[in-house]
Amino acid sequence: MANDNRKVLLVGGAGYVGSVMTAHLLKKGWSVRCLDQLIYKNESSAWPHLSHPQYEFMRGDIRNPNIFPQALKDVDDVVILAGLVGDPITKTYPEESDAINRVGVGSFIDAVQDHSVERLIFVSTCSNYGLVERDEAVDENYPLAPLSLYAKHKVAMEQKILALKGRVGFCPTVLRFATAFGLSSRMRFDLTVNEFVRELHMGKELLVFDPKTWRPYCHVKDFSRAVEQVLTASADKVAFEVFNVGCEANNFTKLMIVEEIVKHLPRSKVAYQERGTDPRNYRVNFEKIRRRLNFTPEVSVQQGISEILASLRQGLFDHVEEQKHFFGNYEIFLPETRVSALRRAV
Ligand SMILES: NC(=O)c1ccc[n+]([C@@H]2O[C@H](COP(=O)([O-])OP(=O)(O)OC[C@H]3O[C@@H](n4cnc5c(N)ncnc54)[C@H](O)[C@@H]3O)[C@@H](O)[C@H]2O)c1
């Protein structure tokens, strides 16, 4: 399918993944509309695109269905990235998570059905596999066992979308992303690879919980390529399909990640501790996306480590501590959370 003159709506397009995806899709000829509430005060991640004639930014909250018609006007493709992302932030804000990740995303999916959208991608997560006891790399058919509120809502939204089969005219696809790493204009240093590289670069002693637990990783740029590939694939290959996004070579334990970083920073101090608060452990099989869409990520974890380290060494992230809210999902800034914070202060 040609992408000329196609307009894609990236919901949550100013986030860590969305910022990189915006640049990629603009380069590939899409018109991009970004709908984002900028809940991490992440306005600056939209700035690099503002002068692009094919880019449009719309500030709005997916908890407010009144904005959906304007957001969906003249849109061909939709990618849903928005939400409170990660186990820790959803644990800190359970009510907001429910309102955004379940009710907001759910009503947005309902609204898509009333517009002439052709493709819908819902970005989900390999976290949905939870704790895999068996020594195997799990594929898309493996039973889901979401452990966190974050993953439980993702599973609920996947099910909502897949249940639309036979009832809607558009073509939806669920993508279960591996854990991301790599540079973005909305950089997140709360993600394992990025965080470990920064901590060790700063000469801090790194405490690693459950070093032998496995997780799949994928570079942010490769997620953009995967989305492009799904948007341009013939509908019979992707309609109502679920794909894990990543590659087996990037299944890493935390210990393996540390060992790679230490090759660059041999004087690093690392301590290990078993039984942390996050029991997730899963290796993932990516054969389906490789075979059906011929998709393989280009960037290895090792290359990602070098890329992040190079930018840290150039001093590009010297002020992370001063703007912590921007560089990770720790604290959200919604109009009503500002009010309650003010109330707490008086
Ligand atoms: N980063 C990862 O490692 C990873 C792994 C697997 C899946 N994913 C999925 O990829 C997607 C993007 O993740 P990310 O790392 O870019 O997260 P992010 O937190 O950087 O981006 C989320 C964006 O959504 C916006 N947003 C939040 N609530 C909103 C609301 N109510 N209305 C409008 N916009 C709102 C935020 O302002 C932010 O720009 C998410 O769906 C996530 O579940 C990410």
The ligand as a Tripos MOL2 file, in Angstrom:
@<TRIPOS>MOLECULE
LIG
   44    48     1     0     0
SMALL
NO_CHARGES

@<TRIPOS>ATOM
      1 N1          8.9290    2.2650   26.1180 N.am      1 LIG1
      2 C1          8.8560    0.9370   26.1590 C.2       1 LIG1
      3 O1          9.8210    0.2430   26.5820 O.2       1 LIG1
      4 C2          7.6420    0.2260   25.6860 C.ar      1 LIG1
      5 C3          7.6290   -1.1740   25.6920 C.ar      1 LIG1
      6 C4          6.4740   -1.8370   25.2750 C.ar      1 LIG1
      7 C5          5.3700   -1.1120   24.8500 C.ar      1 LIG1
      8 N2          5.4290    0.2500   24.8670 N.ar      1 LIG1
      9 C6          4.2420    0.9860   24.4480 C.3       1 LIG1
     10 O2          4.6210    1.9990   23.5400 O.3       1 LIG1
     11 C7          3.7960    3.1340   23.7070 C.3       1 LIG1
     12 C8          4.6320    4.3860   23.8820 C.3       1 LIG1
     13 O3          5.4780    4.2510   25.0110 O.3       1 LIG1
     14 P1          6.5260    5.3860   25.3830 P.3       1 LIG1
     15 O4          7.7160    4.7410   25.9800 O.co2     1 LIG1
     16 O5          6.6990    6.2940   24.2310 O.co2     1 LIG1
     17 O6          5.7570    6.1450   26.5530 O.3       1 LIG1
     18 P2          5.7380    7.7070   26.9340 P.3       1 LIG1
     19 O7          5.2400    7.7620   28.3250 O.co2     1 LIG1
     20 O8          7.0620    8.3110   26.6190 O.co2     1 LIG1
     21 O9          4.6650    8.3210   25.9490 O.3       1 LIG1
     22 C9          3.2980    8.3240   26.1840 C.3       1 LIG1
     23 C10         2.7280    9.6020   25.6380 C.3       1 LIG1
     24 O10         1.3020    9.5600   25.8650 O.3       1 LIG1
     25 C11         0.8860   10.8420   26.2790 C.3       1 LIG1
     26 N3         -0.3370   10.7130   27.0840 N.ar      1 LIG1
     27 C12        -0.4620   10.1260   28.2950 C.ar      1 LIG1
     28 N4         -1.7250   10.2320   28.7400 N.ar      1 LIG1
     29 C13        -2.4090   10.8940   27.7830 C.ar      1 LIG1
     30 C14        -3.7650   11.3180   27.6580 C.ar      1 LIG1
     31 N5         -4.6440   11.1000   28.6530 N.pl3     1 LIG1
     32 N6         -4.1400   11.9560   26.5520 N.ar      1 LIG1
     33 C15        -3.2580   12.2000   25.5400 C.ar      1 LIG1
     34 N7         -1.9560   11.8500   25.6190 N.ar      1 LIG1
     35 C16        -1.5350   11.1990   26.7260 C.ar      1 LIG1
     36 C17         2.0620   11.3710   27.0960 C.3       1 LIG1
     37 O11         2.0160   12.7880   27.2030 O.3       1 LIG1
     38 C18         3.2530   10.8490   26.3250 C.3       1 LIG1
     39 O12         3.6910   11.8130   25.3890 O.3       1 LIG1
     40 C19         2.8800    2.8420   24.8920 C.3       1 LIG1
     41 O13         1.6370    2.4120   24.4460 O.3       1 LIG1
     42 C20         3.6010    1.7080   25.5960 C.3       1 LIG1
     43 O14         2.7180    0.8970   26.3280 O.3       1 LIG1
     44 C21         6.5220    0.9290   25.2600 C.ar      1 LIG1
@<TRIPOS>BOND
     1     1     2 1
     2     2     3 2
     3     2     4 1
     4     4     5 ar
     5     4    44 ar
     6     5     6 ar
     7     6     7 ar
     8     7     8 ar
     9     8     9 1
    10     8    44 ar
    11     9    10 1
    12     9    42 1
    13    10    11 1
    14    11    12 1
    15    11    40 1
    16    12    13 1
    17    13    14 1
    18    14    15 2
    19    14    16 1
    20    14    17 1
    21    17    18 1
    22    18    19 2
    23    18    20 1
    24    18    21 1
    25    21    22 1
    26    22    23 1
    27    23    24 1
    28    23    38 1
    29    24    25 1
    30    25    26 1
    31    25    36 1
    32    26    27 ar
    33    26    35 ar
    34    27    28 ar
    35    28    29 ar
    36    29    30 ar
    37    29    35 ar
    38    30    31 1
    39    30    32 ar
    40    32    33 ar
    41    33    34 ar
    42    34    35 ar
    43    36    37 1
    44    36    38 1
    45    38    39 1
    46    40    41 1
    47    40    42 1
    48    42    43 1
@<TRIPOS>SUBSTRUCTURE
     1 LIG1         1 GROUP 0 **** ****
